Amino acid sequence: MLPPVMKKTITDNPKKLANLIDLVNLPSTLREFTGQSQISRLGCFMRVWSYIKDNNLQDPNNKNVVNCDEKLRSVLLGKPQVELSELPTLIKLHFPKEPK
Amino acid sequence: MGKIPPSLRSSVSTSIIKKPQSLIPNESPSHKPHHFPKKPARKIPPQLSEKTQEPTAFRNPFSSPNISDAKKVFTSIVAATKSPLDLRVHNALLQSYAAISTVNDSISLFNHMIKTHPAFSPDRSTYHVLLSQSCKAGDETLGSVHQVLNFMLTNGFSPDKVTTDIAVRSLCSAGNVDLAVELVKQMAMKNAAPDSYTYNFLVKCLCKSRSVSSVYEFIESMKSSLNLKPDLVTYTILIDNVTNRENLREATKLVEMLAEEGFKPDCYIYNTIMKGFCKLNLGKEAVDVFKKMKEEGVEPDLVTYNTLIFGLSKCGRIMEAKKYLGVMVEMGHFPDAVTYTSLMNGMCRKGDVLGAMELLEEMQAQGCQPNVCTYNTLLHGLCKSKLLEKGLELYGLMKECTMKLDTASYATLVRALCREGRVADAYEVFDYAVESKSVTDVAAYTTLEGTLKWLKKAREQVVPGEATRLHVGR
């Protein structure tokens, strides 16, 4: 059973949920990063975030900032440094809206 | 469950003058916490004990649904045990095999058991194992159910009301309420009419999935064909059902009907009605129910007080709720975690989280342990009242005990952290929520994403001086 809040989100906006959890064919850059040809937006976020944690890429002086290594840079627009708060937005860029 | 560390307690309530705590006697309550009257205990039928219990703690000895394998397994078990197997072991073995096989194979094993092991004399409960399996087979025509019933009959056991009860429960738990209704009608003709427990169970199942009018239809047809009339429990179920659908008019009608039928409402009925009012934030009406109970001489129980205090807290009438906490203690009831949490919830809603923390202290002084709900309520309250540091301390404690966060407290905590620019900490909370399975991954992520979006907007809008605070972080 889903919690009521979730249920509401789904019934209110099935599309919004779909574009979060549907598998998407990935462009080559992401394919290299994840090692998969398909992933959902949620899965991709989880992958990037755990990559950051596993490789200790958060700036030791300011944990809100991530110092990208080469591999991470390839998926985050080539930026040397990103703020954690922009992470969802940056990842969303790889998942453009389906043309209607 | 961990206690609130003294540092967290004292620093919160230092500014508040301590109230005398003579309200509550200094004994630690030893009873289990009661919850809201969803399932009055009296509805549990005595028949249940006749059902063989599923051997969940043991590994299923039967690994393959193949009948010849199963026969071998049975033979080896018989050979391995020195003492003679009794009926319960046979029933348990049959049940284990039934869990993975078809009805026909189970019957074959049953016959094999009798043939190879003459000491085994099956009784009614053995057949009920087979019956329960056949009900879960999920065929549309009740064919395998009748097969087992006939099998029982040929072996000299005519079905009785226990048989009906087991069949109905198995069918309902497999989601076949319609078939259960059908079967009850057929069984009634075979001299195995349902008793009031089966009847009420079925009414309850119908309430969950059907419209109110179709439940009434069922009640009418039972009344006319089997002369089974609704009793007090049935009315409790019906009233609970309509109040859950927020249909108070129907509830009032049912209460009147109840009186016409000559029933005197008992504590459960009153509790259910009161719960209905509380659900709709009708504090005054809830108090009226309480007064009515007193007038009618029905003694309120712990659930009554908990419901009343919950309802009053919910609609913001904290002073009254506290008054009833006093009344409750006077009447010799021990307030439990539900009572205190309801009150804390009300106080937090009013913005008085410090008062709630103080109540926590009082609660623990009375020997009542806070539960997950209590902690979540307080965490939510602390974050809402911008007491983030205290909230984080509480969160740390919850994490130590691997307690789950609820949706509301998770969202407020993430938001409060982001507001302070502590995005990394918000990510940590996100990780914990996912790891502890407090909320689904999707819900956790949606909240985080939404909050970050809100943060971005807030940063764009605020004046430059303010902006530094949002940006600097830790």
Contacts between the chains, C-beta under 8 A, distances in Angstrom:
chain1	res1	chain2	res2	distance
A	2	B	440	7.3
A	3	B	407	6.1
A	3	B	439	7.2
A	3	B	440	7.6
A	3	B	443	7.1
A	5	B	407	5.3
A	5	B	443	6.8
A	6	B	440	6.2
A	6	B	442	7.0
A	6	B	443	5.2
A	9	B	443	7.7
A	9	B	446	6.9
A	17	B	442	6.7
A	20	B	442	6.2
A	20	B	445	7.1
A	20	B	446	7.2
A	21	B	442	6.3
A	42	B	441	6.3
A	42	B	442	6.4
A	42	B	445	5.5
A	45	B	445	6.5
A	46	B	441	7.5
A	49	B	427	7.0
A	58	B	424	6.4
A	62	B	473	6.1
A	62	B	474	6.9
A	63	B	424	3.5
A	63	B	425	7.7
A	63	B	473	7.7
A	63	B	474	6.6
A	64	B	421	7.0
A	64	B	422	7.4
A	64	B	423	4.6
A	64	B	424	5.1
A	64	B	473	4.5
A	64	B	474	7.3
A	83	B	423	7.1
A	84	B	423	4.5
A	84	B	424	5.8
A	84	B	427	6.0
A	85	B	418	7.4
A	85	B	423	4.6
A	85	B	452	4.9
A	85	B	455	5.9
A	85	B	456	6.9
A	86	B	452	7.8
A	86	B	456	7.8
A	87	B	452	7.9
A	88	B	445	8.0
A	88	B	448	7.2
A	88	B	449	4.5
A	88	B	452	5.9
A	88	B	453	7.8
A	89	B	452	7.7
A	89	B	453	7.9
A	89	B	456	7.7
